Amino acid sequence: MCGIAGYIGKNSITGDRQDACLGLMDRRGPDHQGRCEWVVPDGRHVYLLHSRLNIIDLDDRANQPFKVGSKVMAFNGEIYNYLEVKSALAAQGRNFYTASDTEVLLHAIDHSGIDGLDRCEGMWALAVYDQKDGSLMLSRDRFGEKPLYLLETDDGLYFGSEIKFIFGLLGHGLDVDFQQLYRYMVNGYKSLHKQAGSFYQGIRELPAAGVLIVGPGGQTEEGKYWSFEHKPNDALTYADAVEQTRELLIRSVELRLRSDVPIAFCLSGGVDSNALISIAKEVHGYDVHGFTIVDEDPRYNEMIMAQLAIDQHGLRHTQVPVDTRDFLSRLRTLTRQHDAPIYTITYFAHWLLMQSVSEHGYRISVSGTAADELFSGYYDHHQLYLHALRNDPDALALATKNWETHIKPIVRNPLLQDPRAFINNPEQREHIYFNADGFGEFLIDDWSEAFTENLYTDDLMRNRMLNELFHEAVPTTLHEEDMNAMYFSIENRSPFLDRNLFEFALTIPDRHLIQDGRAKAVLRDAVRGIAAEPIIDNRQKIGFNAPIHSFLDVKDKEVREYLLDDGPIFNYIRRDKIETLIDKASLPNSESKFLFYFVCAKMFLEECGR
C-alpha cells in the first residue's frame, strides 16, 4: 500500500514541485520515496513518483519505482494471489529477485500486457512506463478499491492517488466543481460516484477495472480489462449456494491474510465483520485483534453483539469510544485530508477507529465492505425480494408475512413502509434521494438532478445491488476508508471484494438471498458453525449513524457563531434556512444528515475552495 503520482506531457516539472508532491505523499508511504523521469524522443516528459508503505517484502530491494525489462512501475495496492501468479510465471522462465508482489505484478504485465492484470486478484492503482516505446499505462482494480485521479490538460496528463498530489505537481489548486457540491448537499453521498468527476473542475477518477494508455505519439486509449455478466443459475440449490459461498469466502480471507506485518480487524456487531473474523480465527488460526467503535447511545452501540464474538473466539479486543471533543477542528483536519467534504458522520467515527489501530502498531485493517451489496443487506432489498417473488403467490404471501413481522417495525424511511412498493412501481427510487426537493430549497440558485442508475441486468433486485456496489454505497465507503486509513499509514483490505466470490454471487437466484425475513441469508448460513449464532440470526441492521447533535452543540455560542458567520458557503446556501434548521429542538435523520453536509461543505470551501 503506497502513494503514486506522475505526469506525461509537454511540460517539465521542477524539482521543487516534485519535492512538494512527495511531501504530500508521506502519509501514504512513510518508509521510502522514489522518483524517475524521462524525456521521450518526441520531447514529452514523463515522471513517476512513489511513496512506500512496507507490507510485503520489507527489504529495500522492493522499493519503487520498480523496473522489469524496459518497464518501470509505480504501484499502490496488494496482489493477494502473487505467490500463485509467481509460480506460473516462473514455470514460463521468468526470474525473480525479490519476495514482493510488486515484482510479480510487473512481470505479469511485461509478459502478457493488459491480459496480465486479469490474472491478478488484488487491489491496485498503477502506472507503468515503457522505456522502449515511450508509452504509459494506468490501471485500477476491478472494484475501484484504490483511488486514481486524473487531470487531462492541453499540455499533458497528471495522475495521483490523491487530488492534492496533482496540485503539488501543478503548483496550484483548481476551482471547485459546484455541480458536485450541490449534488452532495441535495442528493447526498450516494449521488457522488455516478459519474467520474470530483469536487474540482477537470479532475476525474479512472473507473474501476479501467485502463488508460498514452501511446508513443501521445494518443490516448481508454477501456476496461474486465467485465461481468449476471447469469443466475436457477438450478443452484440453497444448500449449494451456501456451501460454495463458504468455500470462496474462506479462500478470500486466506489470501488477504498474506502479509509481512500484523493485521487488525474492524469488529462490529453485524454478520459482515464477524464472518471475516470468525473465518480468520477459527479456520485459519489467525490471532485476531478486533477494534470496535463504542457509542453510549443504545441505538448505535454494538458492543453487546460484539462481546459475543469476543467471548466465543477468545479475541484480543480494543474498544474505541466515540470522542466528540474538538469535533469541529478535527473535522477540518479530516476535510483537508480527503480533499472533499466528509461523506457521512460515520467516517468521522471510522477515522477515530483507524487512529486506535495505528496506535496499537498495525499497518493493515480488514473491513466488511460490500457484503450488503453482494448478498442483500439493506432494508429496501426486502421489498426488491418481494418483487422477485411477485409471480409465486404462496412464496410472496409467506415473505410478506415475514416482512410485516420482522422488518416493518424497524424501518424508519416512510417510503419503505409499503411491502409492495416495487411490485406497484418498479421505478420507485425516491427513498434513495430522500427529501432532496426540500434540501434543494436551501440553495440560493435553483438546482436539481434526477436519480439515474446503470442497467446491468433486467433483474430489478440484482441490478439495484450492482448499482450500489459500483456507483453508490461501495465507492463512497472505499473512498472514505482509504483516505481515513492512509492518514495513519494503514492499508485497508476488503475480503468481500473478491473476483471469484463476486462472480459466484451473480449466479445466486434472488429467491435464495432472503430467508424467513433475514437478509444476507446465504452469507449467514455460510458462516454458521463458525461465527457466533446470535450474530448470525440477528435481523436488525445497526451500523454507526449518530445524529449530528451528538457531536455538535448548536446551542453553544461559539459553535452557533461559526455556523452562521460570513464565509464562501453563504454565496450558495441560504443563511436564514440554516438558522432555522439549527434552532430546531430535534432533527429527523435526513435533516441531521443535511446539517452535517452543510458543516462539511462550509469547511471544504474554507480550506480547499478557490
Residue pairs with C-beta under 8 A, 6 or more apart in sequence:
1 28
1 29
1 53
1 55
1 76
1 77
1 78
1 363
1 364
1 486
1 490
1 491
2 28
2 29
2 50
2 51
2 52
2 53
2 64
2 74
2 75
2 76
2 77
2 161
3 25
3 27
3 28
3 29
3 50
3 51
3 76
3 160
3 161
3 162
3 165
3 486
4 48
4 49
4 50
4 74
4 75
4 76
4 125
4 126
4 127
4 148
4 159
4 160
4 161
5 21
5 25
5 49
5 74
5 158
5 159
5 160
5 161
5 165
5 166
5 168
5 169
6 46
6 47
6 48
6 49
6 74
6 127
6 136
6 158
6 159
6 160
6 169
7 13
7 45
7 46
7 47
7 156
7 157
7 158
7 159
7 169
8 44
8 45
8 46
8 47
8 129
8 136
8 156
8 157
8 214
9 44
9 45
9 153
9 155
9 156
9 157
10 43
10 44
10 45
10 155
10 156
11 45
11 155
11 156
12 45
13 37
13 45
13 47
13 169
17 168
17 169
17 170
17 171
18 35
18 47
18 49
18 169
20 168
20 171
21 49
21 160
21 165
21 168
21 169
22 33
22 35
22 49
22 51
22 168
23 168
24 162
24 164
24 165
24 168
25 33
25 49
25 51
25 161
25 162
25 165
26 33
26 51
27 337
27 486
27 487
27 488
27 489
28 51
28 53
28 76
28 161
28 162
28 486
28 489
29 50
29 51
29 52
29 53
29 489
30 51
30 53
30 489
31 52
31 53
31 54
32 51
32 52
32 54
32 60
32 63
32 64
33 49
33 50
33 51
33 52
34 49
34 50
34 52
34 63
34 64
34 65
35 47
35 48
35 49
35 50
35 65
36 47
36 48
36 65
36 72
36 129
37 45
37 46
37 47
37 48
38 45
38 46
38 129
38 131
39 45
39 46
40 46
40 134
40 216
41 134
42 134
42 216
42 217
42 218
44 134
44 156
44 218
45 156
46 129
46 134
46 136
47 169
48 65
48 72
48 73
48 74
48 127
48 129
49 74
49 165
50 64
50 65
50 74
50 75
52 63
52 64
53 363
53 489
53 491
54 260
54 261
54 363
55 78
55 259
55 260
55 261
55 363
55 364
55 491
56 62
56 78
56 82
56 99
56 100
56 101
56 102
56 258
56 259
56 260
57 98
57 99
57 100
57 101
57 102
57 260
58 260
58 261
59 98
59 99
61 97
61 98
61 100
62 98
62 99
62 100
62 102
62 103
64 73
64 74
64 75
64 102
65 72
65 73
65 74
66 72
66 73
66 74
66 75
66 100
66 102
66 103
66 106
67 73
67 106
68 103
68 106
68 107
68 110
69 110
70 130
70 131
70 132
71 106
71 109
71 110
71 128
71 129
71 130
71 131
72 128
72 129
72 131
73 102
73 105
73 106
73 109
73 126
73 127
73 128
73 129
74 126
74 127
75 102
75 105
75 106
75 124
75 125
75 126
75 127
76 124
76 125
76 126
76 146
76 161
77 122
77 123
77 124
77 125
77 126
77 141
77 145
77 146
78 101
78 122
78 123
78 124
78 491
78 493
79 85
79 101
79 104
79 105
79 120
79 121
79 122
79 124
80 101
80 121
80 122
80 255
80 256
80 258
81 120
81 121
81 122
81 255
82 100
82 101
82 104
82 105
82 120
82 122
82 258
83 258
85 104
85 105
85 108
85 119
85 120
86 96
86 104
86 107
88 119
89 96
89 104
89 107
89 108
89 111
90 96
92 111
94 107
94 111
96 103
96 104
96 107
97 103
101 122
105 116
105 120
105 122
105 124
105 126
106 128
108 116
108 117
108 119
108 120
109 116
109 117
109 128
109 137
110 116
112 119
114 137
114 139
114 211
114 225
115 225
117 139
117 211
117 225
117 226
118 225
118 226
121 255
121 498
121 499
121 500
122 141
123 141
123 143
123 145
123 146
123 493
123 494
123 497
124 139
124 140
124 141
124 146
125 138
125 139
125 140
125 141
125 146
125 147
125 148
125 161
125 206
126 137
126 138
126 139
127 136
127 137
127 138
127 159
128 136
128 137
128 139
129 135
129 136
130 136
130 137
133 216
134 216
135 213
135 214
135 215
135 216
136 157
136 213
136 214
137 211
137 212
137 213
137 214
138 148
138 150
138 159
138 206
138 210
138 211
138 212
138 213
139 206
139 210
139 211
139 212
139 225
140 146
140 148
140 205
140 206
140 207
140 208
140 209
140 210
141 208
141 209
142 208
142 209
142 226
142 497
142 499
142 502
143 208
143 209
143 370
143 469
143 470
143 474
143 478
143 494
143 497
143 502
144 205
144 207
144 208
144 209
144 470
144 475
144 478
145 478
145 482
145 494
145 497
146 161
146 482
147 161
147 162
147 205
147 478
147 479
147 482
148 159
148 160
148 161
148 205
148 206
149 159
149 160
149 161
149 162
149 163
149 165
149 166
149 198
149 203
149 204
149 205
149 206
150 157
150 158
150 159
150 203
150 204
150 205
150 206
150 212
151 157
151 158
151 159
151 166
151 170
151 174
151 202
151 203
152 158
152 202
153 202
157 214
157 220
158 166
158 169
158 170
159 166
159 206
160 166
160 169
162 339
162 483
163 198
163 200
163 203
163 339
163 340
164 339
166 203
167 173
167 174
173 200
173 608
173 610
174 200
174 201
174 202
174 203
174 610
175 200
175 201
175 610
176 199
176 200
176 201
176 604
176 605
176 608
176 609
176 610
177 197
177 198
177 199
177 200
177 201
178 572
179 197
180 192
180 197
180 198
180 199
181 199
181 341
181 572
181 601
181 604
181 605
182 443
182 447
182 449
182 572
183 191
183 192
183 449
184 191
184 192
184 199
184 341
184 343
184 597
184 601
185 439
185 442
185 443
185 573
185 594
185 597
185 598
185 601
186 433
186 436
186 439
186 440
186 443
186 447
186 448
186 449
187 433
187 436
187 449
187 451
188 433
188 436
188 593
188 597
189 343
189 344
189 476
190 432
190 433
190 472
190 473
190 476
191 433
191 449
191 451
191 472
192 343
192 475
192 476
193 471
193 472
193 475
193 476
193 479
194 452
194 453
194 471
194 472
196 204
196 205
196 206
196 207
197 203
197 204
197 205
198 204
198 205
198 339
198 340
199 339
199 340
199 341
199 604
199 608
200 339
206 212
207 224
208 470
208 475
209 224
209 225
209 226
209 227
210 222
210 223
210 224
211 222
211 223
211 224
211 225
212 220
212 221
212 222
213 220
213 221
213 222
214 220
215 221
226 499
228 502
228 503
228 506
229 506
230 456
230 457
230 459
230 462
230 463
230 466
230 506
231 506
231 507
232 459
232 462
232 506
232 507
232 508
232 509
232 510
233 507
233 508
233 509
234 509
236 507
236 508
236 509
236 512
238 512
238 515
238 522
241 508
241 512
241 522
242 522
242 525
242 526
243 526
244 504
245 375
245 501
245 504
245 505
245 508
245 522
245 523
245 526
246 526
246 527
248 498
248 500
248 501
248 504
249 275
249 276
249 279
249 495
249 496
249 498
249 501
249 523
249 526
249 527
250 279
250 283
250 284
251 498
251 500
252 495
252 496
252 498
252 500
252 501
253 276
253 279
253 280
253 283
253 284
253 495
254 284
255 498
256 366
256 493
256 495
257 263
257 280
257 284
257 286
259 364
261 362
261 363
261 364
262 289
262 361
262 362
262 363
262 364
263 286
263 362
263 364
263 365
263 366
263 493
264 289
264 290
264 291
264 357
264 360
264 362
264 364
264 365
264 366
265 273
265 276
265 277
265 280
265 288
265 289
265 290
265 291
265 365
265 366
266 273
266 290
266 291
266 292
266 353
266 365
266 366
266 367
266 368
267 273
267 274
267 277
267 290
267 291
267 292
267 306
267 309
267 310
267 315
267 317
268 274
268 292
268 293
268 302
268 305
268 306
268 368
268 542
268 543
269 302
269 303
269 304
269 305
269 306
269 535
269 538
269 542
270 302
270 305
270 368
270 535
270 538
270 541
270 542
270 543
271 371
271 520
271 523
271 524
271 527
271 531
271 535
271 536
271 538
272 368
272 371
272 372
272 377
272 496
272 520
272 523
273 290
273 367
273 368
274 309
274 527
274 531
274 532
274 535
274 536
275 368
275 371
275 523
275 526
275 527
275 530
275 531
276 366
276 368
276 495
277 288
277 290
277 309
277 313
277 315
277 531
278 309
278 313
278 527
278 530
278 531
278 532
279 527
279 530
280 286
280 288
280 366
281 287
281 288
281 313
281 314
281 315
282 313
282 530
283 530
287 316
288 313
288 315
288 316
289 315
289 316
289 317
289 318
289 360
289 362
290 306
290 309
290 310
290 315
290 316
290 317
290 318
291 317
291 318
291 320
291 353
291 356
291 357
291 360
291 365
292 302
292 303
292 306
292 317
292 318
292 319
292 320
293 302
293 320
293 322
293 349
293 350
293 352
293 353
293 544
294 301
294 302
294 303
294 319
294 320
294 321
294 322
295 301
295 322
295 349
295 544
295 546
295 550
296 321
296 322
297 546
297 550
299 542
300 542
300 543
300 544
300 545
300 546
302 542
302 544
303 319
305 534
305 535
305 538
306 317
308 532
308 534
308 535
309 315
309 531
309 532
309 535
310 317
312 532
313 532
318 356
318 360
320 352
320 353
320 355
320 356
322 349
322 352
322 546
322 550
323 352
324 550
324 551
327 348
327 551
327 552
328 552
328 559
328 562
328 599
330 348
330 351
331 342
331 348
331 599
331 600
331 603
332 603
332 606
332 607
334 342
334 347
334 348
334 351
334 484
334 487
335 341
335 342
335 600
335 603
335 604
335 607
335 608
336 607
336 608
337 483
337 484
337 487
338 479
338 480
338 483
339 608
340 604
340 608
341 597
341 600
341 601
341 603
341 604
342 348
342 480
342 596
342 600
343 476
343 479
343 480
344 476
344 480
344 545
344 593
344 596
345 545
345 546
345 548
345 551
345 593
345 596
346 480
346 543
346 544
346 545
347 480
347 481
347 484
348 551
349 544
349 546
350 480
350 481
350 484
350 544
351 484
351 487
354 365
354 484
354 485
354 487
354 488
354 490
355 488
357 365
357 488
357 490
358 488
358 489
358 490
362 490
363 489
363 490
363 491
364 490
364 491
364 492
364 493
365 485
365 490
365 491
365 492
365 493
366 492
366 493
366 494
366 495
367 481
367 492
367 493
367 494
368 494
368 496
369 474
369 477
369 478
369 481
369 494
369 496
369 497
370 469
370 474
370 477
370 494
370 496
370 497
371 377
371 496
371 520
371 523
372 378
372 468
372 473
372 520
373 465
373 466
373 468
373 469
373 473
373 474
374 465
374 469
374 496
374 501
374 502
374 505
374 523
375 505
375 513
375 519
375 520
375 521
375 522
375 523
376 385
376 461
376 465
376 513
376 514
376 519
376 520
376 521
377 519
377 520
377 541
378 468
378 519
378 541
379 407
379 410
379 411
379 413
379 416
379 541
380 416
380 421
380 431
380 464
381 461
381 464
381 465
381 513
381 514
381 519
382 403
382 407
382 419
382 514
382 517
382 519
383 403
383 416
383 418
383 419
383 420
383 421
383 422
383 423
384 422
384 460
384 461
384 464
385 399
385 461
385 510
385 513
385 514
386 396
386 399
386 400
386 403
386 419
386 420
386 422
386 423
387 422
387 423
387 426
387 460
387 461
388 459
388 460
388 461
388 510
388 511
389 395
389 396
389 399
389 510
389 511
390 396
390 423
395 511
399 514
399 517
400 419
402 516
402 517
403 419
403 517
404 419
405 517
406 517
406 518
406 539
407 517
407 539
408 417
408 419
410 539
410 540
411 417
412 589
413 431
413 434
415 421
415 428
415 430
415 431
415 434
416 431
418 424
421 428
422 428
422 460
426 460
429 451
429 453
430 451
432 451
432 472
433 451
434 590
435 590
435 591
435 594
436 448
437 448
439 594
440 446
440 447
440 448
441 574
441 577
442 573
442 574
442 577
442 578
442 594
442 598
443 572
443 573
443 574
444 571
444 572
444 573
444 574
445 572
453 463
453 464
453 467
453 471
454 463
454 466
454 467
454 470
454 471
455 463
456 462
456 463
456 466
456 467
457 463
457 466
459 510
461 510
461 513
462 506
462 510
468 474
474 497
478 494
481 492
482 492
485 491
485 492
508 522
512 521
512 522
513 519
513 520
513 521
513 522
514 521
515 521
517 539
518 524
518 537
518 539
519 539
519 541
524 536
524 537
525 536
527 536
528 536
545 589
547 587
547 589
547 592
548 587
548 592
548 593
548 595
548 596
548 599
549 586
549 587
549 592
552 559
552 595
552 599
553 559
554 560
554 563
554 582
560 582
563 578
563 582
563 598
563 599
563 602
564 575
564 578
564 579
564 582
567 602
567 605
567 606
568 605
568 606
568 609
569 598
569 601
569 602
569 605
569 606
573 598
573 601
578 598
581 587
581 591
581 594
581 595
581 598
582 595
584 591
587 595
